[in-house]
Amino acid sequence: MLVPVTCKSSRRNVLFGLSILWIISGPRLLGNMKSMDKKKLGNSDLELTAIGFGAWAIGGGDWQFAWGPQDDNDSISAIHKALDLGINWIDTAAVYGLGHSEEVVARALKSSSHKPYVFTKCGLVWDEKREVSNDLKKIRSEAENSLRRLQVESIDLYQMHWPKPDEEIEEAWGVMADLQKEGKVRWIGVSNFSVSQMERALKIAPITSNQPPYSMLNRAIEAEILPFCEKNNIGTISYAPMHSGLLTGAMTKERVANFPQDDFRRNAKNYQEPLLSRNLAVAEFIGAIGKRHGVSAGVVAIAWVLHHSAITGAIVGGRSAKQVEGVIPAATFRLPDEEFLEIKAYLAEHVA
């Protein structure tokens, strides 16, 4: 015989079901959103989650260093997902999409309740033909344009994108310091700087951070740059920890062959033979390690970068909410020492 369900019993059943769902899923969700460890960035008061959202690819296509076409709605969803899951900083640059990335970031933040740190960069400019060049003499006007596009009163971290032209570094760094004093930017950093270039800048004003590339396939900064930054309290936020997608575990030769014409990776050395086969083998190797922990090759690649004590955080791009969900475990996953050594031995044998 069927027993009618009263409103009261129905409510009890719903509450009971929600309680069970919370017991099963609640701690995991909170773990993603609330328990991310944070690390202080250099001499600043910024406490960063282990990974930040990288906004290079969301600049879209049709420019010199594009990743191919990109839907703005997908970009905004990706940013929202990253913030909902606990990431507390976004890294962009004026040149990404020739201003478009900053505009997309602003749109995403306008429709979000989260208030992440916003980092951007200067020193790469473009003309009416959309051709990009290095120029450190326009930093003040670049800052004003970035403030307008980002729709913020102050930029949390303003970074000199490239130390080119080299002879303009001192004057440009002086302008950066002035912008900080004026409150237009809170902290100032550099990107792609050598030790000697950082030493020159330090004579003018403190450096909060350096942003170099760092991955299993690009370890050039280990010898001098990372020790220097660690010694001088300069935070390091590394870009391309998955080497622009090569170490995600999702890259294939077929996918590379079908890159859009405006994807800069088509002409990148590491995406061409004989390096491509070697690099995909690295991804397969770390993917096997990831399977032991239920994470992807990309998460292992990021964890390897974060294993270095000098690294404050890693910049991780995402072109969709699904991509963000795939890499979010990197914010909390830590590579065990024995597996770090296993990877070290593999790289010593297979990657020059």
C-alpha positions in Angstrom: 0.0 0.0 0.0 1.3 3.5 -0.9 1.5 5.9 2.0 0.8 9.6 1.1 3.8 11.9 1.7 2.9 14.9 3.9 4.5 18.2 3.4 6.3 17.9 6.8 7.8 14.5 5.9 8.7 15.8 2.5 10.7 18.6 4.0 12.4 16.1 6.4 13.3 13.9 3.5 14.8 16.9 1.6 16.8 18.0 4.6 18.0 14.5 5.2 19.1 14.2 1.6 20.9 17.6 1.7 22.7 16.5 4.9 23.9 13.3 3.2 25.0 15.3 0.2 26.9 17.7 2.5 28.6 14.8 4.3 29.8 13.4 1.0 30.7 16.5 -1.0 30.9 19.4 1.4 34.4 18.9 2.8 35.8 18.3 -0.7 34.1 21.5 -2.0 35.3 23.5 0.9 38.8 22.0 0.5 38.9 23.4 -3.0 37.5 26.8 -2.1 38.8 27.6 1.4 41.8 25.6 2.3 44.3 26.7 -0.4 47.6 27.6 1.2 48.7 31.1 0.5 52.2 32.5 0.2 53.4 36.1 0.7 54.7 37.7 -2.5 58.1 39.2 -1.9 58.1 42.5 0.0 54.4 43.0 -0.5 51.3 42.4 1.6 49.8 40.2 -1.1 49.1 36.6 0.0 48.7 34.5 -3.1 47.2 31.1 -3.7 49.6 28.6 -5.2 48.1 29.1 -8.7 46.7 32.2 -10.3 44.5 32.6 -13.4 46.6 33.4 -16.5 44.7 35.6 -19.0 47.0 35.4 -22.0 44.9 33.1 -24.2 41.6 34.9 -23.4 43.0 37.9 -25.3 41.7 36.1 -28.4 43.1 35.7 -31.9 44.3 37.9 -34.7 47.5 39.3 -33.1 51.2 38.3 -33.1 51.3 36.1 -30.1 47.7 34.8 -30.0 46.5 31.3 -29.1 43.8 31.3 -31.8 40.2 32.4 -31.6 38.5 32.6 -28.2 34.9 33.1 -27.1 34.6 35.9 -24.5 31.7 34.1 -22.7 33.9 31.0 -22.3 36.7 33.3 -20.9 34.4 34.9 -18.4 33.0 31.5 -17.3 36.6 30.3 -16.9 37.5 33.3 -14.7 34.3 32.9 -12.6 35.0 29.2 -12.1 38.6 29.9 -11.0 37.4 32.5 -8.5 34.6 30.3 -7.2 37.1 27.5 -6.5 39.3 29.8 -4.5 42.0 31.3 -6.8 42.7 34.8 -5.6 44.8 36.4 -8.3 44.6 37.1 -12.0 47.6 37.8 -14.2 47.1 39.6 -17.6 49.0 42.2 -19.7 48.1 45.1 -21.8 49.4 43.4 -24.9 47.3 40.2 -24.6 44.8 40.6 -27.4 46.0 44.2 -27.7 44.0 45.3 -24.7 41.2 42.8 -25.1 42.3 40.5 -22.3 42.2 43.3 -19.7 38.7 44.3 -20.9 37.5 40.7 -20.6 38.9 40.5 -17.1 37.0 43.7 -16.2 33.8 42.2 -17.5 34.3 39.0 -15.5 35.0 40.9 -12.3 32.0 43.2 -12.8 29.7 40.2 -12.7 31.4 38.5 -9.8 31.3 39.0 -6.1 34.9 38.0 -5.7 37.7 40.6 -5.4 40.9 39.0 -6.5 44.2 40.7 -6.9 44.7 41.9 -10.5 48.2 41.9 -12.0 49.0 43.4 -15.4 52.1 44.3 -17.4 53.6 47.1 -19.6 56.4 47.6 -22.0 54.9 45.9 -25.1 53.0 48.3 -27.4 51.2 48.0 -30.7 50.5 50.3 -33.7 47.5 50.7 -36.0 48.8 47.7 -38.0 48.5 45.6 -34.8 52.3 45.0 -34.9 53.8 44.6 -31.4 57.1 46.2 -30.3 59.1 46.8 -27.1 58.9 50.3 -25.8 59.6 51.4 -22.2 59.0 55.1 -22.8 55.2 54.9 -22.7 54.7 53.2 -19.3 52.8 56.1 -17.7 50.2 56.2 -20.6 50.1 52.4 -20.6 49.2 52.4 -16.9 46.4 54.9 -17.5 45.0 52.8 -20.3 45.2 49.6 -18.2 43.4 51.3 -15.3 40.7 52.3 -17.8 40.4 48.9 -19.4 40.5 47.0 -16.1 38.1 49.5 -14.5 40.1 49.6 -11.3 41.4 52.5 -9.2 44.7 50.9 -8.6 46.6 47.9 -10.1 47.7 45.4 -7.4 50.9 44.4 -9.2 52.3 46.3 -12.2 55.1 44.4 -14.0 57.6 45.4 -16.7 56.9 42.7 -19.3 60.3 42.5 -20.9 63.6 44.3 -20.2 63.8 45.7 -23.7 65.3 48.0 -24.8 67.9 47.2 -22.2 69.3 50.8 -22.1 65.9 52.1 -21.0 65.5 49.9 -17.9 66.6 52.5 -15.3 64.5 55.3 -16.6 61.5 53.0 -17.0 61.9 51.6 -13.5 61.9 55.1 -12.1 58.5 55.7 -13.8 57.2 52.5 -12.2 58.4 53.7 -8.8 56.6 57.0 -9.4 53.4 55.2 -10.3 53.6 53.3 -7.0 54.1 56.5 -5.0 51.1 58.1 -6.7 48.9 55.1 -5.8 48.1 54.1 -9.3 49.8 50.8 -8.7 50.3 49.1 -5.3 53.4 47.0 -6.0 55.8 46.9 -8.9 57.5 43.9 -10.4 59.5 42.7 -13.4 59.2 39.9 -15.9 61.9 38.0 -17.9 64.7 39.9 -16.1 68.2 38.5 -15.7 70.1 38.9 -12.4 72.2 41.8 -13.7 69.0 43.6 -14.8 67.4 43.1 -11.5 70.5 44.4 -9.7 70.3 47.6 -11.8 66.6 48.1 -11.0 67.2 47.5 -7.3 69.4 50.6 -7.2 66.4 52.7 -8.0 63.5 51.0 -6.2 62.6 47.6 -4.6 61.4 44.8 -6.8 58.3 43.0 -5.5 58.4 40.1 -8.0 59.9 38.6 -11.1 57.9 36.6 -13.6 60.0 34.2 -15.6 59.1 31.1 -17.5 59.7 27.8 -15.6 58.7 24.2 -16.4 60.2 20.8 -16.7 61.2 21.7 -20.3 62.6 25.1 -19.4 64.8 25.2 -16.3 67.2 28.0 -17.2 66.2 30.1 -14.1 67.4 27.5 -11.6 71.1 28.3 -11.7 71.1 32.1 -10.9 67.7 33.8 -11.1 65.8 31.7 -8.5 68.6 31.9 -5.9 69.0 35.6 -6.4 65.2 36.2 -6.0 65.1 34.1 -2.9 68.1 35.8 -1.3 66.7 39.3 -2.0 63.1 38.7 -1.0 61.8 39.0 -4.6 58.7 36.9 -5.1 58.7 34.6 -8.2 55.5 34.0 -10.1 56.3 31.6 -12.9 54.5 31.4 -16.2 54.1 28.5 -18.6 54.4 25.7 -15.9 52.8 23.3 -18.4 54.9 24.8 -21.2 52.0 26.4 -23.0 50.0 23.2 -23.0 52.6 20.6 -23.9 52.6 19.0 -20.4 48.8 18.9 -19.9 48.5 15.4 -21.0 45.9 16.4 -23.6 48.3 17.5 -26.3 48.8 15.3 -29.4 50.7 15.6 -32.7 47.3 15.7 -34.4 46.2 18.6 -32.3 49.4 20.5 -33.0 49.1 19.9 -36.7 45.6 21.5 -36.6 46.5 24.6 -34.6 44.8 27.7 -36.0 47.0 29.9 -38.2 47.1 32.6 -35.6 48.3 30.3 -32.8 51.8 31.3 -31.9 52.7 27.7 -30.9 52.6 26.6 -34.6 56.1 28.1 -35.0 57.5 27.4 -31.5 60.5 25.1 -31.4 59.2 22.8 -28.7 56.1 22.1 -30.8 58.2 20.9 -33.8 60.2 17.7 -34.3 62.4 16.3 -32.9 61.4 18.1 -29.6 57.7 17.5 -30.0 58.0 13.7 -29.6 60.4 14.1 -26.7 58.1 16.6 -24.9 55.0 14.4 -25.4 57.0 11.5 -23.9 57.6 13.7 -20.8 53.9 14.4 -20.6 53.1 10.7 -20.8 55.7 9.9 -18.1 54.3 12.5 -15.6 50.7 11.4 -16.6 51.5 8.0 -15.2 52.6 9.6 -12.0 49.5 11.6 -11.9 47.3 8.5 -12.2 48.7 7.2 -8.9 47.1 10.3 -7.3 44.0 10.7 -9.5 45.3 13.9 -11.1 46.3 14.9 -14.6 49.8 15.3 -16.1 49.2 19.0 -16.1 48.7 19.0 -12.3 51.9 17.1 -11.8 53.7 19.6 -14.0 52.5 22.5 -12.0 53.2 20.7 -8.7 56.8 20.1 -9.9 57.2 23.9 -10.4 55.7 24.7 -7.0 58.1 22.2 -5.3 60.9 24.8 -5.6 61.1 26.9 -2.5 61.7 30.2 -4.4 58.4 29.9 -6.3 55.6 32.0 -4.8 53.0 30.9 -7.3 52.4 29.6 -10.8 50.3 31.2 -13.5 47.8 28.7 -15.1 45.7 29.6 -18.1 42.2 28.4 -18.7 40.0 29.0 -21.8 36.9 27.4 -20.4 35.4 26.5 -17.0 36.1 22.8 -17.8 39.8 23.5 -18.3 39.9 25.4 -15.0 38.2 22.5 -13.2 40.9 20.2 -14.6 43.8 22.1 -13.2 42.3 23.3 -9.9 43.8 20.3 -8.0 47.2 21.9 -8.6 46.3 24.6 -6.0 46.5 22.0 -3.2 48.3 18.9 -4.7 51.9 18.5 -3.5 54.3 16.2 -5.2 55.8 13.7 -2.7 59.6 13.9 -2.5 60.2 10.4 -3.8 58.2 11.2 -7.0 59.9 14.5 -7.4 63.2 12.6 -7.4 61.8 10.1 -9.9 60.9 13.0 -12.2 64.3 14.5 -11.6 66.1 11.3 -12.7 63.9 11.1 -15.8 64.6 14.7 -16.8 68.3 14.2 -16.3 68.3 11.3 -18.7 65.8 12.5 -21.4 65.7 16.3 -21.3 68.9 18.2 -21.9 
